[in-house]
Amino acid sequence: MTAAPTPSPETGWLNRVTCAWASWDWGQAAINAVMTTFVFTVYLTSDLFGGSDHASQVLGQALTIAGVCIVLLVPVTGMRSDAAGSRKRWLVINSLLVVAACAACFFVLPDERFLWLGAGLIAAMSLFSEFATVNYNAVLNQISTPKTVGKVSGFGWAMGYVGGILALSIVLFGFVKPIFDWPGAETEASLNIRLVALFSAGWFLLFALPLFFTIPESPATHSQRIPLSRSYAVLFGKIRDLWREDRTAVFFLGSSAIFRDGLAAIFTFGGVIAAGTFGFELDQVIIFAIVGNVVAATGALIGGWLDDLIGPKAVIVASLIGLLVAGLGVFFSPGPAGFWIFGLLLTLFVGPAQSSSRAFLARLAPAGREGELFGLYATTGRAVSFLAPALFTLAISWAGATVAPGHAQRYGILGILTVLLLGLVLLIPIRSPQRATA
């Protein structure tokens, strides 16, 4: 694989290298949107696998194991790839492992005997995807300048949303509710859903290839490799140094972990609320997801432009305020029309918050330590990933004792909004990175 030179400011921020980088996000959207959110996990937690409650519990256990592995391993792997100058190599390797695990889901037949296989493969996808994403995010400073990092980050998020739109559309109209009859739409032994796994694996691989052959490898920051036995000692030493040198990064890692958990909960529970509170059918949920991705992509592009103009903190603060207002709109909406209006407003603000959060950290990262910081970024997010689900559940439990049966789920929205508000309060005192003037 040949390495392309890092683009200079004169080439413009939208160029062959940044497009290749964003193409990976386009492809990876099939893993997030199709496999782990809207389609395959719905199949895996259905009654086909011994009851939805049991299957959901098994999937949760598998993802918990993956989450623990991520918390323990991601910061070390990011640091080691920085030190060895192997950021691109591990991005490629982990991407291929995601593709392999996704394709193997084809063999998860609709039988309880295959439940743990399916759950294990979903957990493996989650694990290797997180490893890959750390190095993918760390590449951001290699392909952008301080003055364009916001636009490039926003472009990547937008392409991820657009990739999700097209992948979900193909899955919906080609496999789930096909608009024409073809062998891949066969539902016997859930063939159509199992073929979705092969489609998603192929989609990710196809759109990851431009990155594989275009993005330059990172330079090594250490003349010698860091032994695995010393990795954690070195990591904790670097964290101590970071605390002494720039506490802004440490404080931002904490605040962003909280509000990013709220952002993740919007996607995790959005479909659940649409179906349970507002009566959406599965195909309606997928259609809303497609339209929502269009709006989110637009928001990410606008947010990326504003990021470079006014700074990432201002964009994140404005987005979180917008999310709180839109979330209250969903909570007070009496029917599906209100969910469509305020739900799409939620998606409009999610993209800028995610994109500028990544750009904020990229602006703070010392040269050669991007993988280390983005590893901590992933780990801190995982460390509090219980918060939004816990408050979502707690709010529903509290409401269940005070409101009419069948109306308690709506109150879970307030639990998610509480997490976003907490993240906003912790973010406000944090100093914004200096804006580039050149």
VEXNU-462126 format. One record per residue (C-alpha): residue in one letter; z, y, x. Coordinates in pm, 1 decimal, padded with zeros to 6 digits, m for minus. Layout:
<atoms>
  residuo         Z         Y         X
        a         Z         Y         X
...
</atoms>
This chain:
<atoms>
  residuo         Z         Y         X
        m   00000.0   00000.0   00000.0
        t  m00106.3   00327.6   00154.1
        a   00119.8   00628.3   00139.3
        a  m00016.8   00955.6   00015.5
        p   00112.2   01278.5   00161.4
        t   00371.9   01472.0  m00033.7
        p   00189.8   01748.7  m00222.0
        s   00222.4   02099.6  m00089.2
        p   00293.5   02394.6  m00320.1
        e  m00071.4   02500.2  m00286.8
        t  m00197.8   02186.7  m00463.9
        g  m00030.0   02284.9  m00791.0
        w   00247.2   02092.1  m00960.3
        l   00013.1   01883.3  m01180.1
        n  m00185.6   01670.4  m00940.0
        r  m00278.3   01314.4  m00854.0
        v   00064.9   01231.2  m00712.7
        t   00273.5   01372.9  m00998.7
        c   00043.2   01205.0  m01252.5
        a   00088.1   00870.3  m01074.3
        w   00465.6   00922.4  m01076.1
        a   00470.3   01005.6  m01448.8
        s   00246.4   00706.3  m01524.7
        w   00538.9   00478.4  m01432.4
        d   00750.5   00646.4  m01703.2
        w   00461.8   00601.0  m01948.1
        g   00457.5   00227.3  m01878.0
        q   00833.7   00178.5  m01867.4
        a   00857.7   00323.4  m02219.6
        a   00735.6  m00010.6  m02354.5
        i   01045.6  m00176.4  m02209.5
        n   01283.4   00079.7  m02360.6
        a   01117.6   00144.9  m02695.9
        v   00971.9  m00197.0  m02775.7
        m   01187.6  m00455.2  m02600.4
        t   01539.7  m00312.8  m02592.4
        t   01546.7  m00076.7  m02891.5
        f   01315.5  m00127.2  m03187.1
        v   01149.9  m00470.0  m03181.6
        f   01259.2  m00755.9  m02954.8
        t   01635.4  m00703.9  m02974.4
        v   01600.4  m00678.7  m03353.5
        y   01427.1  m01019.6  m03342.0
        l   01693.8  m01160.9  m03109.5
        t   01984.1  m01049.8  m03330.5
        s   01831.3  m01177.8  m03653.0
        d   01941.1  m01481.5  m03854.7
        l   01682.3  m01688.6  m03664.8
        f   01936.0  m01722.6  m03381.6
        g   02239.4  m01847.7  m03570.3
        g   02338.7  m01536.2  m03762.1
        s   02313.0  m01167.5  m03678.0
        d   02684.6  m01126.7  m03603.1
        h   02692.0  m01415.7  m03353.1
        a   02362.0  m01316.0  m03192.4
        s   02470.3  m00952.9  m03160.9
        q   02791.7  m01063.4  m02993.7
        v   02604.1  m01276.3  m02741.0
        l   02362.0  m00993.2  m02665.0
        g   02653.8  m00755.3  m02623.1
        q   02823.8  m00993.5  m02380.2
        a   02507.4  m01026.4  m02172.0
        l   02455.0  m00650.4  m02161.1
        t   02819.3  m00599.0  m02067.6
        i   02775.5  m00825.7  m01765.0
        a   02462.1  m00632.3  m01671.3
        g   02650.8  m00305.6  m01712.4
        v   02928.6  m00418.0  m01478.7
        c   02669.1  m00518.3  m01218.4
        i   02506.4  m00177.4  m01251.0
        v   02834.2   00007.8  m01202.7
        l   02916.6  m00198.3  m00892.3
        l   02574.1  m00217.1  m00728.5
        v   02357.1   00081.0  m00820.4
        p   02520.2   00348.4  m00596.7
        v   02513.4   00115.2  m00296.9
        t   02149.7   00014.1  m00346.6
        g   02045.4   00378.6  m00385.1
        m   02229.3   00475.9  m00067.0
        r   02086.5   00182.0   00129.5
        s   01728.9   00258.8   00023.3
        d   01779.3   00620.7   00136.4
        a   01912.5   00509.5   00473.7
        a   01641.5   00249.6   00538.2
        g   01349.6   00456.7   00409.9
        s   01270.8   00182.8   00156.1
        r   01291.8   00381.5  m00166.6
        k   00936.4   00303.7  m00276.3
        r   00957.8  m00061.1  m00169.7
        w   01261.9  m00124.7  m00390.2
        l   01109.8   00071.8  m00675.7
        v   00810.2  m00162.0  m00664.1
        i   01019.7  m00478.8  m00626.9
        n   01255.0  m00395.7  m00913.0
        s   00966.5  m00288.4  m01137.3
        l   00798.6  m00625.7  m01079.8
        l   01125.3  m00803.9  m01160.9
        v   01140.3  m00612.2  m01490.5
        v   00782.7  m00720.3  m01564.9
        a   00867.5  m01084.4  m01490.0
        a   01179.3  m01084.8  m01710.5
        c   00989.7  m00915.6  m01992.1
        a   00701.1  m01164.8  m01978.0
        a   00949.5  m01456.4  m01976.4
        c   01074.5  m01340.6  m02318.4
        f   00760.2  m01505.6  m02457.5
        f   00943.3  m01836.5  m02418.1
        v   01235.4  m01728.3  m02639.5
        l   01155.4  m01936.1  m02946.1
        p   01324.6  m01860.0  m03281.8
        d   01604.6  m02110.2  m03235.6
        e   01973.4  m02067.6  m03155.7
        r   01926.2  m02278.7  m02843.1
        f   01718.6  m01995.7  m02692.7
        l   01967.2  m01717.5  m02772.5
        w   02132.4  m01703.5  m02432.9
        l   01793.6  m01718.9  m02260.9
        g   01677.7  m01417.3  m02460.0
        a   02002.5  m01227.3  m02409.5
        g   01998.6  m01304.2  m02038.1
        l   01641.9  m01180.3  m02000.9
        i   01720.4  m00857.7  m02187.8
        a   02022.8  m00808.0  m01960.0
        a   01806.7  m00875.2  m01652.0
        m   01554.8  m00616.9  m01771.9
        s   01836.0  m00366.5  m01817.4
        l   01973.7  m00436.0  m01469.1
        f   01647.4  m00424.4  m01273.3
        s   01520.5  m00130.8  m01479.3
        e   01829.7   00068.1  m01381.3
        f   01777.9  m00021.3  m01014.3
        a   01415.2   00090.8  m01037.4
        t   01500.1   00411.3  m01223.9
        v   01742.9   00523.1  m00952.9
        n   01465.8   00516.0  m00692.7
        y   01212.9   00657.0  m00939.8
        n   01434.5   00959.7  m01003.1
        a   01500.8   00997.8  m00631.1
        v   01125.5   01031.5  m00569.0
        l   01128.3   01355.6  m00772.5
        n   01215.1   01573.6  m00473.2
        q   00941.2   01408.9  m00266.3
        i   00664.1   01506.6  m00508.6
        s   00780.1   01851.3  m00622.1
        t   00902.4   02176.8  m00475.6
        p   01225.5   02357.5  m00570.2
        k   01015.4   02590.7  m00784.8
        t   00833.4   02313.6  m00975.0
        v   01095.4   02037.8  m01004.1
        g   01172.5   02132.3  m01366.2
        k   00810.4   02112.5  m01479.2
        v   00750.1   01785.3  m01295.6
        s   01066.1   01628.7  m01441.2
        g   00974.4   01747.3  m01790.7
        f   00621.3   01612.2  m01750.2
        g   00759.6   01270.5  m01655.7
        w   00988.4   01258.3  m01958.7
        a   00704.2   01373.3  m02185.1
        m   00472.3   01101.9  m02054.5
        g   00746.1   00847.9  m02119.2
        y   00765.1   00958.5  m02480.3
        v   00386.5   00951.3  m02519.9
        g   00375.1   00603.5  m02368.5
        g   00641.5   00497.7  m02618.3
        i   00434.4   00644.0  m02903.6
        l   00124.6   00444.9  m02813.0
        a   00312.9   00123.4  m02733.2
        l   00506.0   00133.7  m03062.1
        s   00188.7   00212.3  m03254.0
        i   00006.0  m00084.6  m03104.5
        v   00302.2  m00312.9  m03170.6
        l   00342.1  m00191.7  m03529.9
        f  m00023.2  m00208.0  m03631.3
        g  m00125.8  m00494.8  m03405.8
        f   00168.4  m00737.0  m03423.8
        v   00438.3  m00644.5  m03679.4
        k   00222.6  m00515.9  m03969.2
        p  m00131.2  m00581.5  m03841.4
        i  m00412.0  m00378.7  m03996.0
        f  m00649.9  m00671.7  m03943.4
        d  m00605.0  m01046.9  m03911.3
        w  m00618.5  m01192.6  m03560.6
        p  m00450.2  m01488.1  m03382.6
        g  m00187.8  m01264.0  m03219.0
        a  m00052.1  m01165.5  m03560.8
        e   00045.5  m01526.0  m03639.2
        t   00409.9  m01540.1  m03750.4
        e   00455.2  m01916.6  m03707.8
        a   00733.4  m01970.5  m03451.8
        s   00749.4  m01587.1  m03430.6
        l   00437.3  m01591.6  m03214.1
        n   00358.6  m01228.3  m03293.7
        i   00696.3  m01103.7  m03170.9
        r   00686.6  m01325.5  m02861.5
        l   00340.7  m01190.2  m02778.6
        v   00491.1  m00841.8  m02797.9
        a   00687.8  m00938.5  m02484.2
        l   00365.3  m01022.7  m02297.4
        f   00207.8  m00700.3  m02421.6
        s   00505.6  m00494.5  m02302.4
        a   00508.2  m00662.0  m01960.1
        g   00136.6  m00599.3  m01917.0
        w   00169.3  m00239.4  m02038.7
        f   00443.3  m00161.3  m01786.3
        l   00260.4  m00328.3  m01497.4
        l  m00069.3  m00155.2  m01574.3
        f   00076.1   00192.9  m01582.7
        a   00309.8   00134.0  m01286.7
        l   00019.7   00051.3  m01054.9
        p  m00079.5   00415.8  m00987.8
        l   00271.4   00481.3  m00856.5
        f   00264.3   00167.4  m00641.6
        f  m00049.7   00281.4  m00457.6
        t  m00002.0   00658.9  m00453.0
        i   00358.8   00766.0  m00404.6
        p   00462.7   00803.6  m00038.8
        e   00747.8   00603.5   00109.0
        s   01065.0   00798.8   00183.5
        p   01164.0   00863.4   00546.3
        a   01464.0   00675.0   00684.2
        t   01781.9   00880.2   00720.2
        h   01959.2   00636.1   00954.4
        s   01826.1   00479.6   01272.7
        q   02008.0   00157.2   01188.5
        r   02045.1  m00030.4   00863.3
        i   02383.4  m00010.2   00688.4
        p   02534.4  m00363.3   00677.6
        l   02609.7  m00478.4   00324.6
        s   02971.3  m00547.2   00423.9
        r   03017.9  m00178.9   00512.7
        s   02815.9  m00032.4   00225.6
        y   03109.4   00051.8  m00000.3
        a   03312.4   00204.4   00282.1
        v   03015.3   00423.5   00374.0
        l   02958.5   00511.9   00008.3
        f   03318.3   00621.3  m00052.0
        g   03304.2   00823.5   00267.0
        k   02994.1   01002.0   00140.4
        i   03162.9   01071.5  m00193.5
        r   03457.0   01228.5  m00007.8
        d   03211.6   01438.4   00191.4
        l   03035.8   01541.7  m00127.4
        w   03366.6   01650.6  m00279.6
        r   03439.7   01865.5   00024.7
        e   03087.4   02007.6   00056.8
        d   02973.4   02066.2  m00300.0
        r   03204.3   01997.8  m00589.8
        t   02940.0   02126.0  m00829.5
        a   02755.8   01794.3  m00794.3
        v   03073.8   01595.2  m00858.7
        f   03165.5   01799.1  m01166.9
        f   02809.1   01776.4  m01297.2
        l   02806.2   01399.1  m01255.4
        g   03115.9   01383.7  m01479.5
        s   03000.2   01622.9  m01750.7
        s   02645.7   01486.5  m01763.0
        a   02776.7   01130.5  m01791.9
        i   02946.3   01230.8  m02116.8
        f   02667.0   01425.7  m02281.5
        r   02406.1   01171.1  m02164.8
        d   02609.9   00904.4  m02343.3
        g   02576.8   01114.3  m02658.1
        l   02200.9   01147.3  m02601.5
        a   02169.4   00770.2  m02559.5
        a   02369.1   00716.6  m02879.7
        i   02119.2   00925.6  m03076.1
        f   01850.8   00668.7  m02993.3
        t   02081.6   00367.5  m03017.0
        f   02216.9   00451.6  m03362.3
        g   01932.9   00666.4  m03496.9
        g   01746.7   00370.4  m03643.1
        v   02070.4   00217.8  m03771.5
        i   02157.8   00539.5  m03957.7
        a   01803.0   00580.1  m04088.1
        a   01815.4   00231.2  m04238.7
        g   02180.5   00209.1  m04344.0
        t   02246.5   00564.0  m04468.1
        f   01903.0   00685.7  m04572.9
        g   01740.0   00358.0  m04683.7
        f   01448.7   00339.3  m04436.4
        e   01262.3   00007.6  m04405.8
        l   01176.8  m00135.1  m04060.2
        d   00821.9  m00003.1  m04063.6
        q   00951.2   00339.9  m04171.6
        v   01198.5   00336.5  m03883.3
        i   00914.9   00261.5  m03638.5
        i   00697.9   00536.5  m03789.7
        f   00985.9   00783.3  m03757.7
        a   01031.1   00670.9  m03395.6
        i   00662.4   00737.0  m03326.2
        v   00672.7   01086.0  m03478.1
        g   01005.6   01153.6  m03308.6
        n   00855.8   01063.8  m02970.7
        v   00574.3   01314.4  m03029.9
        v   00831.2   01587.6  m03098.4
        a   01047.2   01478.3  m02803.1
        a   00748.4   01487.6  m02567.4
        t   00671.0   01841.6  m02680.3
        g   01032.2   01941.8  m02628.3
        a   01039.2   01788.3  m02278.6
        l   00728.8   01982.2  m02172.2
        i   00864.8   02310.3  m02307.5
        g   01204.5   02240.5  m02155.2
        g   01049.3   02165.9  m01814.3
        w   00869.0   02499.7  m01816.8
        l   01187.6   02682.8  m01919.6
        d   01384.2   02493.1  m01655.4
        d   01184.1   02651.6  m01374.1
        l   01198.2   02989.3  m01548.7
        i   01566.6   03025.0  m01642.0
        g   01733.2   02730.4  m01468.1
        p   01839.7   02379.4  m01579.2
        k   02189.7   02468.6  m01695.8
        a   02064.4   02720.0  m01952.0
        v   01818.8   02463.5  m02088.0
        i   02086.5   02192.7  m02115.0
        v   02337.8   02425.5  m02284.2
        a   02078.5   02547.4  m02536.0
        s   01965.4   02191.1  m02603.2
        l   02319.0   02064.6  m02661.5
        i   02387.0   02350.7  m02904.5
        g   02062.0   02268.6  m03083.3
        l   02163.3   01902.0  m03100.6
        l   02499.9   01991.0  m03253.8
        v   02335.7   02206.9  m03522.6
        a   02066.7   01947.0  m03599.7
        g   02325.6   01666.6  m03603.2
        l   02531.3   01852.2  m03862.7
        g   02209.7   01893.6  m04061.1
        v   02162.1   01516.2  m04061.8
        f   02525.4   01464.0  m04161.4
        f   02499.8   01694.1  m04463.9
        s   02148.9   01580.0  m04567.4
        p   02153.3   01420.0  m04912.4
        g   01839.7   01209.7  m04870.2
        p   01548.5   01090.0  m04651.1
        a   01371.8   01429.2  m04651.4
        g   01668.2   01592.4  m04481.3
        f   01683.2   01311.7  m04226.6
        w   01317.4   01367.2  m04142.6
        i   01369.9   01741.2  m04091.0
        f   01693.2   01740.7  m03895.8
        g   01627.3   01406.3  m03726.9
        l   01307.2   01544.3  m03577.0
        l   01499.7   01854.7  m03466.3
        l   01735.2   01619.5  m03282.9
        t   01443.7   01461.7  m03097.0
        l   01310.0   01809.8  m03009.9
        f   01627.7   01890.3  m02814.8
        v   01689.5   01546.0  m02661.8
        g   01390.4   01566.9  m02425.9
        p   01484.0   01899.1  m02259.5
        a   01846.7   01789.3  m02218.6
        q   01742.5   01466.0  m02044.9
        s   01475.1   01624.8  m01829.3
        s   01682.3   01922.6  m01714.0
        s   01980.2   01696.4  m01641.6
        r   01763.1   01507.1  m01393.4
        a   01621.9   01831.4  m01252.2
        f   01973.6   01979.0  m01218.6
        l   02083.3   01691.8  m00995.7
        a   01755.1   01691.8  m00801.6
        r   01815.4   02059.0  m00714.8
        l   02165.0   01975.1  m00590.1
        a   02073.6   01663.0  m00389.2
        p   02082.6   01708.2  m00008.5
        a   01761.9   01596.0   00159.9
        g   01765.3   01223.1   00225.0
        r   02053.1   01153.2  m00017.1
        e   01862.5   01158.0  m00345.6
        g   01892.9   00783.6  m00402.3
        e   02266.0   00795.5  m00336.7
        l   02321.9   01077.8  m00588.1
        f   02098.9   00926.4  m00852.9
        g   02280.3   00597.1  m00802.3
        l   02605.2   00777.1  m00880.3
        y   02424.7   00946.0  m01170.9
        a   02346.0   00604.1  m01318.3
        t   02692.4   00467.8  m01245.3
        t   02887.5   00756.2  m01399.4
        g   02669.3   00726.9  m01707.1
        r   02746.4   00357.4  m01734.0
        a   03116.6   00415.5  m01669.1
        v   03154.6   00614.7  m01992.5
        s   02885.6   00434.4  m02192.9
        f   03157.5   00301.5  m02423.6
        l   03253.3   00651.0  m02542.1
        a   02986.0   00733.2  m02801.3
        p   02977.0   00380.8  m02952.1
        a   03358.9   00383.4  m02971.2
        l   03374.6   00722.2  m03146.8
        f   03083.1   00623.7  m03371.7
        t   03276.9   00313.1  m03478.2
        l   03609.1   00497.3  m03504.6
        a   03460.8   00766.8  m03727.9
        i   03313.4   00504.0  m03960.0
        s   03644.9   00314.9  m03972.0
        w   03833.3   00633.6  m04058.8
        a   03581.8   00725.9  m04326.8
        g   03587.5   00375.0  m04470.5
        a   03941.3   00433.1  m04592.8
        t   03866.6   00771.2  m04749.9
        v   03513.3   00770.2  m04895.1
        a   03328.0   00555.2  m05147.2
        p   03198.9   00215.9  m05025.6
        g   02856.0   00238.5  m04864.5
        h   02899.5   00601.2  m04752.6
        a   03111.1   00560.0  m04439.0
        q   02827.0   00503.6  m04189.6
        r   02718.7   00867.6  m04225.0
        y   03045.4   00975.1  m04059.9
        g   02945.7   00794.9  m03740.5
        i   02723.9   01097.4  m03676.2
        l   03038.2   01307.0  m03628.0
        g   03156.7   01068.3  m03357.6
        i   02831.6   01117.7  m03163.2
        l   02848.9   01495.7  m03207.1
        t   03203.6   01492.6  m03068.9
        v   03076.4   01335.6  m02745.9
        l   02798.1   01596.2  m02716.4
        l   03047.4   01876.4  m02776.3
        l   03282.7   01741.7  m02508.6
        g   02998.1   01722.2  m02259.2
        l   02897.4   02081.0  m02342.9
        v   03251.5   02212.1  m02295.0
        l   03276.9   02042.8  m01954.5
        l   02932.5   02170.7  m01850.2
        i   02988.0   02539.9  m01928.8
        p   03215.8   02620.3  m01627.5
        i   02985.3   02443.4  m01378.2
        r   02781.8   02667.7  m01150.9
        s   02407.2   02642.3  m01201.5
        p   02190.0   02553.6  m00899.2
        q   02020.0   02851.2  m00738.9
        r   01668.3   02910.7  m00860.4
        a   01386.9   02890.0  m00612.5
        t   01194.2   03205.0  m00532.2
        a   00906.1   03033.7  m00357.5
</atoms>
